[in-house]
Amino acid sequence: MEHRLRSIIIPLMKLFFLSFAFFFLIQTGMYISQLAPEKRSELAMNIFPWLFTHEVVAMAGEVNYPIDDVTLTQGIIFAEQQHLADAEAASGRVLDGTGRNGEAGSGQQATTPILSISAPVGAHKSSTKVAYLTFDDGPSDITPQVLDILHRYGIEATFFVIGNQAESRPDTIRRIHSEGHLIGNHTYSHRYRQIYASPLAFIQDLQQGEEVLNQLLNERPKHVRAPGGTLGNMSSELIKQLTSQGYVLHDWNVDSKDTSAPIVGAESIRMQVLRQAADKQNAVILFHDGPGKITLPSALPAIIEGLKKQGFMFKSLDHIERPVVMYQN
């Protein structure tokens, strides 16, 4: 009799504990899903602190293409390719930077021109190294901390803001503007499937974000950064429509990789930026100050100090001679 009771009670207890554990996991998941992104990041750092010792920060949000090798050449942006096209490899001919075919010199790497969408570069080429700090996906709770750091160093930067974020934080938008930073348009919704459904869909979403900023600042920003960048997202038709309406597109040539994982460490962000910027004359640096980027304020001072040691001065993107654009025609 006792054996029979035990054979019934033990499975029932196991079933009870499994059901309780399943219920607990569901409730925990629902609770975490309702937290703000920055709170989720803080919770993760408190529960798993050892994960963030060296690789700690940002919420993964969008794909950023690695473009360490993008350079400015004769005022036209070029992306260095890993391999020659078959025809070029056979003939040994490459584009020479003016749109003409030329002979590939010893050690010269083939390049493919990227669509140029800005005004011609002046004949005089400055020898000054310039870093353009750019911040996407804000404003958020992180943005005022970033502004405090920029103010302390006396640095101008560029903020590509999301329209629906700007609506909820008008005071932060006005502060960015009043402190002399450039505000660019990063669309209203930042929803990939929606904005990249068609050129019309993108332009309508962009103009919705533009209207928000116009209501707040009485200005309509023409500097634009496409969510995820132009490469792989924008068509030539969309770019032509945007440029014909006076918009200026900006990608980047230094990626902080702060969205490469749910949490990215401050030291990792610093090393990425300083490594990629080291060989560049004009470094357009991609950061994100959206929700959850809680280590950006820790990384930024060391990045600024490191860039200064590399000989960089700092400007906003309205001073760049030729915008960096990754789109390949």
ChimeraX attribute file (.defattr): number of C-alpha atoms within 10 A of each C-alpha:
attribute: neighborCount
match mode: 1-to-1
recipient: residues
	/A:1	6
	/A:2	7
	/A:3	8
	/A:4	8
	/A:5	9
	/A:6	11
	/A:7	11
	/A:8	11
	/A:9	12
	/A:10	11
	/A:11	11
	/A:12	12
	/A:13	11
	/A:14	11
	/A:15	12
	/A:16	12
	/A:17	12
	/A:18	12
	/A:19	12
	/A:20	12
	/A:21	12
	/A:22	12
	/A:23	12
	/A:24	12
	/A:25	12
	/A:26	12
	/A:27	12
	/A:28	11
	/A:29	11
	/A:30	11
	/A:31	10
	/A:32	14
	/A:33	11
	/A:34	10
	/A:35	12
	/A:36	11
	/A:37	18
	/A:38	19
	/A:39	15
	/A:40	17
	/A:41	21
	/A:42	15
	/A:43	14
	/A:44	15
	/A:45	16
	/A:46	11
	/A:47	9
	/A:48	11
	/A:49	12
	/A:50	11
	/A:51	14
	/A:52	16
	/A:53	12
	/A:54	11
	/A:55	15
	/A:56	24
	/A:57	29
	/A:58	29
	/A:59	22
	/A:60	16
	/A:61	18
	/A:62	13
	/A:63	12
	/A:64	18
	/A:65	16
	/A:66	13
	/A:67	15
	/A:68	18
	/A:69	14
	/A:70	20
	/A:71	20
	/A:72	17
	/A:73	12
	/A:74	14
	/A:75	21
	/A:76	22
	/A:77	25
	/A:78	25
	/A:79	21
	/A:80	17
	/A:81	13
	/A:82	9
	/A:83	11
	/A:84	17
	/A:85	14
	/A:86	9
	/A:87	10
	/A:88	16
	/A:89	13
	/A:90	9
	/A:91	10
	/A:92	15
	/A:93	17
	/A:94	23
	/A:95	16
	/A:96	17
	/A:97	17
	/A:98	12
	/A:99	11
	/A:100	9
	/A:101	12
	/A:102	13
	/A:103	13
	/A:104	17
	/A:105	11
	/A:106	6
	/A:107	6
	/A:108	9
	/A:109	13
	/A:110	22
	/A:111	19
	/A:112	19
	/A:113	20
	/A:114	17
	/A:115	17
	/A:116	20
	/A:117	21
	/A:118	19
	/A:119	11
	/A:120	11
	/A:121	13
	/A:122	10
	/A:123	8
	/A:124	6
	/A:125	10
	/A:126	10
	/A:127	8
	/A:128	11
	/A:129	18
	/A:130	23
	/A:131	26
	/A:132	25
	/A:133	24
	/A:134	26
	/A:135	22
	/A:136	21
	/A:137	24
	/A:138	24
	/A:139	29
	/A:140	20
	/A:141	17
	/A:142	20
	/A:143	24
	/A:144	17
	/A:145	16
	/A:146	18
	/A:147	20
	/A:148	12
	/A:149	17
	/A:150	19
	/A:151	13
	/A:152	10
	/A:153	12
	/A:154	11
	/A:155	19
	/A:156	20
	/A:157	23
	/A:158	22
	/A:159	28
	/A:160	26
	/A:161	30
	/A:162	26
	/A:163	27
	/A:164	17
	/A:165	20
	/A:166	22
	/A:167	17
	/A:168	12
	/A:169	15
	/A:170	17
	/A:171	13
	/A:172	18
	/A:173	23
	/A:174	15
	/A:175	13
	/A:176	21
	/A:177	15
	/A:178	11
	/A:179	15
	/A:180	14
	/A:181	20
	/A:182	21
	/A:183	27
	/A:184	28
	/A:185	28
	/A:186	25
	/A:187	27
	/A:188	25
	/A:189	18
	/A:190	23
	/A:191	12
	/A:192	14
	/A:193	9
	/A:194	12
	/A:195	22
	/A:196	20
	/A:197	11
	/A:198	14
	/A:199	18
	/A:200	13
	/A:201	13
	/A:202	24
	/A:203	17
	/A:204	14
	/A:205	21
	/A:206	23
	/A:207	17
	/A:208	18
	/A:209	27
	/A:210	25
	/A:211	18
	/A:212	21
	/A:213	26
	/A:214	13
	/A:215	12
	/A:216	16
	/A:217	15
	/A:218	10
	/A:219	13
	/A:220	18
	/A:221	20
	/A:222	17
	/A:223	20
	/A:224	21
	/A:225	24
	/A:226	23
	/A:227	26
	/A:228	18
	/A:229	20
	/A:230	20
	/A:231	17
	/A:232	11
	/A:233	15
	/A:234	19
	/A:235	16
	/A:236	14
	/A:237	10
	/A:238	17
	/A:239	19
	/A:240	13
	/A:241	14
	/A:242	20
	/A:243	14
	/A:244	11
	/A:245	10
	/A:246	11
	/A:247	19
	/A:248	21
	/A:249	24
	/A:250	23
	/A:251	23
	/A:252	25
	/A:253	25
	/A:254	28
	/A:255	23
	/A:256	23
	/A:257	24
	/A:258	29
	/A:259	21
	/A:260	16
	/A:261	15
	/A:262	16
	/A:263	24
	/A:264	26
	/A:265	24
	/A:266	26
	/A:267	20
	/A:268	17
	/A:269	27
	/A:270	22
	/A:271	16
	/A:272	17
	/A:273	22
	/A:274	19
	/A:275	12
	/A:276	18
	/A:277	25
	/A:278	15
	/A:279	14
	/A:280	20
	/A:281	17
	/A:282	25
	/A:283	27
	/A:284	25
	/A:285	19
	/A:286	20
	/A:287	25
	/A:288	27
	/A:289	28
	/A:290	25
	/A:291	23
	/A:292	25
	/A:293	28
	/A:294	26
	/A:295	21
	/A:296	27
	/A:297	20
	/A:298	18
	/A:299	19
	/A:300	20
	/A:301	17
	/A:302	17
	/A:303	19
	/A:304	23
	/A:305	13
	/A:306	18
	/A:307	21
	/A:308	15
	/A:309	10
	/A:310	15
	/A:311	13
	/A:312	22
	/A:313	16
	/A:314	19
	/A:315	20
	/A:316	21
	/A:317	24
	/A:318	17
	/A:319	11
	/A:320	15
	/A:321	16
	/A:322	22
	/A:323	25
	/A:324	27
	/A:325	26
	/A:326	25
	/A:327	22
	/A:328	18
	/A:329	11
